[in-house]
Amino acid sequence: MQFVIYYLNNEMSYTKKYPDGFTDKWGNYRKVGSGDSSPVIGKSGPRPELRSLCYGVGINDVMIPYFTSTRTWRTWSGIIRRTDNRDPKWINEQNKEHYIGCTLDSRWYKLSAFKEWIEQWDDYENKEVDKDILIPGNKTYGPDTCLMVRPIVNKWFKPNKHGGGDLPRGVTLSVHWKNRGTGKPYRSQITPIGGKRTGLGYYATIEEASAVFEKARREQIKILIETETDLKVKNAMQFNETRNP
């Protein structure tokens, strides 16, 4: 019996090799094929001929076993899913209309290219891909149009400006007015960073309620900008707010 050491993600993986085949650390056993001296790990392993395209275009060319279970792969496949109308049923679901018309830069068809881009960012494991901050109104996912940002930043810069139905974000219909016709009809409310939903008062018009919310929102955005450590993201946030007061 012979032991062979493979290095995967800088970690040693011991494989028992037999004269007529081998069993890897996942328990897969198969005879060695002609010219094939690497472990056979199926669709998740280093056998590209066993892999199918992700949503018809995505090329999984990262030769790391079980990389499809990583957050990077899920992020990549999720971007492919929401672009170029590849999954119209999912996009047309509630609160996903802002993905309509989104496209994908062809450079990100390859998982290896996306992986290389995402790993250039500090603390990328705890960040999310954002397409809206760097270029206001952007509809293209790609290395020149996207940023890696903290989840809280991604949340506050969502392009959807509706709070429900035809009302702007931060504005809801008063329950008292809706049920009994009493009081002012529109309520303004906000969930501050790290806090709970807070009421900002009741107003006679949508415009009044929305103006109060947007003022409170700008205060929260100011906190995000002040606490941002990535200079590229910080500059983009400041520019975005200048363009969209």
Secondary structure, DSSP 8 states (H G I E B T S, - for coil): -EEEEEEETTEEEEEEEETTEEE-TT--EE---TT--S---GGGTT-GGG---BTTTBB----STTGGGSHHHHHHHHHHHTSTTSSHHHHTSTT-GGGTT-EE-GGGGBHHHHHHHHTTSTTGGG-EEESSSSSTT--EESTTT-EEE-HHHHHHT-S--EEETTEETTEEE-HHHHHH--S-SEEEEE--TTS--EEEEEESSHHHHHHHHHHHHHHHHHHHHHH---HHHHHHHHHHHHH--
